[in-house]
Amino acid sequence: MNRLVSGTAVLALSLGLIACTDNGSSDMSSTVDFTAFVIAEVGNTSEGRDAVSINDIDFSFNDQDNEQAFAELF
């Protein structure tokens, strides 16, 4: 149950960050943490969900040296 709550929180945060992006309508661009995005997407297993468009997302890679970044997935 705790993993479900944690996954839901990460998903909500990721979707909130994505919703805040302005898709290039200004010079200020928002970035989405890649690790949080992947964990949220893996955690979202609802049937019938739509694919997430990632072409216009500017990812930040904050966990490049963190060997445990995806540990909760395995």
C-alpha positions in Angstrom: 0.0 0.0 0.0 2.9 2.3 0.9 4.4 1.8 -2.6 1.0 2.6 -4.2 0.8 5.9 -2.3 4.4 6.7 -3.1 3.9 5.9 -6.8 0.8 8.0 -6.9 2.6 11.0 -5.3 5.4 10.7 -7.8 3.0 10.5 -10.7 1.0 13.5 -9.5 4.2 15.5 -9.1 5.4 14.5 -12.6 2.1 15.3 -14.2 2.0 18.6 -12.4 5.4 19.4 -13.7 4.4 18.5 -17.2 1.2 20.5 -17.0 3.3 23.5 -16.0 5.4 23.5 -19.1 4.3 26.1 -21.7 5.4 24.1 -24.7 7.7 26.7 -26.0 5.4 29.7 -25.8 8.1 31.7 -23.9 11.8 31.8 -23.4 11.6 30.2 -19.9 11.3 26.4 -20.2 10.6 24.0 -17.5 12.4 20.7 -17.1 11.1 17.4 -15.8 13.3 15.1 -13.8 13.9 12.0 -15.9 14.1 9.6 -12.9 10.8 10.8 -11.4 9.1 10.7 -14.8 10.2 7.1 -15.5 9.2 5.9 -12.0 5.8 7.6 -12.3 5.2 6.0 -15.8 6.2 2.6 -14.6 3.9 3.0 -11.6 0.9 4.0 -13.7 -0.4 0.6 -14.9 -4.1 1.6 -15.4 -5.7 -0.2 -18.3 -6.6 1.9 -21.3 -4.3 4.8 -20.5 -3.0 6.9 -23.3 0.6 7.1 -24.3 2.5 10.1 -23.0 4.0 12.4 -25.6 7.7 13.0 -24.6 8.9 14.8 -27.8 8.5 18.3 -26.3 9.6 17.5 -22.7 12.9 18.9 -21.6 14.3 16.3 -19.2 16.9 17.0 -16.5 19.2 14.1 -15.7 19.9 14.6 -12.0 20.7 11.0 -11.1 23.5 10.2 -13.6 25.8 9.1 -10.9 23.2 7.6 -8.6 23.3 3.8 -8.9 20.2 3.5 -6.8 18.1 6.0 -8.8 15.7 3.2 -10.0 16.2 0.8 -7.1 12.5 1.1 -6.1 11.5 -0.4 -9.4 13.4 -3.6 -8.9 
